[in-house]
Amino acid sequence: MTARIEPLRGQDAETVGWLLATSYAGEPAYQAIWPDAGVRARVLRALLTAIAKDAARRGGAVLAKDGDGAVGVALWLPPDSFPLSLARHARGLPALIRAAAAAPAAFPRYTAVAGRLARDASPRRPGQPDWYLRAMGVHPRARRKGVGALLLAPVLASADEEGAGCLLHTSDPANVPYYERFGFRVRSGEFRVRRDGPSYLGMVRQPQ
């Protein structure tokens, strides 16, 4: 399909939140945290819209569009952008409040998982932080048409020029072979969302 890539803008955040919530609805980690599909959709849309707004402010996030609108997004955070500062946490507080109100019992588990991801994504090499792919999603009508590769390409090229690594997390083992095509490799260690639930895997890509 024909799609173009452009920088993500703040005014696109609502559309991006819906697109990512749709894309991540079947993610094992999110299913484990919010088993009810309706609750999961509401919470993910609120949280991912806030994350999209933050990524748009930092630069690096990209949006794919065709003639009918947005078909994909990659929320890249540049080096030195993760973990979040207190000010950035504060801007996301309304979304966290909505998530807590929608599913109070699940909120402690979500915050524990989010905290673990933040620690794992912190710079692993002093003075050499990585690009972090916080989220990526493609509209159902555009899947398996090369949109994901378009979303990854600009930042992977920049990272190679800078000599920087790239990092992502996934709880869906089916995603591993896909990212391996772009040079990512699973690193040792994983952690479970819940004792009997899915695990998050970290994947890293060294500069090519």
N, C-alpha and C positions, 0 to 999 in steps of 0.2 A: 504494500500500500504506500501511497505518497503521504508523508508526514514531515512537518518541519519542527525544529527544536528552537525554543526561545527561553530566555531567563524567566524563572517563576516570579510573578509580581504579587504583591499583597492582595490585590483585588481578585486574584484567582483562587484565593485560599478556600473559599466555601466550595467551589467546584472541585478542587483538589481533595478536600476533606471527604466529599461524597464518593469520589472515584476511589480513593484509598480505602475507605470503609467497605466499599463493595469488593475490592480486590482482596482485602485481608479478612473477609468474613469467615473464610474456611481455614485460616491459619490455626494450627493446633494449639498454640499458646493462648490465643484469644478465646478459642472455644473452651479451653479449660478454665480460664478466669471468669468468662461470662457465658455459661452454657445456654442461656435463653437467647435465641437468635434476635428477637426484637430488641431486647436490652443491649445486646452486643452491638447492633447496628447504631443505636442512638449514642452509646458511649464512644464507639470508635469514631463516629463522625465528629463529635465534639473534640475529642483528643487530637485526632489527626488534622483537623482544621487549625487548631492552635499550633501544632508542630509545623504545619505548612507555613503559617504566618512567620514563625521564628526563622525557618529556613530561608524564606524569601528575604528577610532582613539581612541575613548573613552573607548572601550571595553564594553561587555554586549550584543551587537547586535549578532544575530545568524542567520545562513542560513541553510535551509533544502535542501538536495539533494537526488535524486534517481539515478538510473543508466544512465539516460538521461540528467542530469544536475540539475540546481536550480529549485525547486518547491515552495519555500516559504522563507520569510524573516521576521524577527521581529527586528525593530530598537529600541532597548532599550537604554535609557540613564541612567547611574548609578546615584545614589545620588550625589549632588553637581555638576552635569553636565548641569543643565538647570536652568535659561536661559543661552544663549550663551554669551561667552566673546567677547570683541571687536575683538580679533585675530581670533576667529572662525567665526565671522560675515564676516571678511575681506576675509577669504578663500572661503566663499560662494558667494562673490560679483559677479564673472563672471556669475554664474547661474542666479542671480537676474537681471543682465543686459540683459541676453538673454530673460528672462521672460518679462521684461519691453518692449524690442524691439518687441517681438511677439504680445503683446496685451497692448499697452500703456494705453488705457482707463481703463483697468481692474487692472492695477498695484496698484494704490492707495488703492483700495478695498482689494486686496490681502495683502498688507503690514499692513493695519489696522487690518485685521483678524489675521494675524500672530502675531502681537504685542499683541492682546488680549489673544491669546492662550498662549503666553510666560508669560504674567502676571499671568494668571490663573494657570499655571504649576509651578510657583515659589514656593519654600518651604512654606508649610502652617503651619508648626510647627517649632519653633526655634530650631536649632540643630538636627532636625529629618527630613531631606529632603527625598523625595520619589524617587523610580524608575519611570521613565516616558517612556511609550510606545509611541514613536513618530509616528510610522507607522508600520503596519503589512499587508502583502499581501500574497496570495497563487495563484499559477499558475492555470488557468482555468482547466487544465487536472488533477489537484490534489485536487480539492475542495471536501469537504464532505468525506474526507478520513483520517481525524485525524491529518493532517499536522499542523493546527493551534494549537492544543493542545500540539504537540511536540515543537513548537516554544515558547509557553508560559511557559512550565513546568520548564526549568532550572532557569529562573529569579524568578518565583514565589517561587520556593524552596529556592533560595538564600535570597529573601526578608523575607521569614518566619524565616529563621535562624538568620537574622540580626535584626529582629523585625521592618522591614521597611515596609512602605505602598507602593502601586503602583497606578499610575494615568494614565488615557488616555482620549482622546477626540474623539468623533464621531459626524458626522452630519447625520448619517443614523440610524433612530430608529430601523431598522431591526437588527442592530448589538447589541442592548442592551441585548436581551435574551441570545445571544451567550456568551457575556462576563460575564453575571450574573452566568453562569454555573461554572465559575472559581472564584467566590467570589467577583466580582466587583459589585458595587451598584451606581446608579445614585445619584449624590449629588444635593442639591437644587441649583437653578439658571441655566440659560442658556442664550445664546446670539445669536442674529440673524446675519447671514452673510449679509443680506440686509433687508430692512424694510418688504418687502413682500416675503422674501426668507426663506430658511431652517435655523434651529437653531443648534448650537453646544451644545452638552451635555458633561459634565464632569463626569467621572466614577472613583470611588476610591475603592481600596481593602485594607482592614486592614490586618496586619499579622495574619496568621492562626495558 
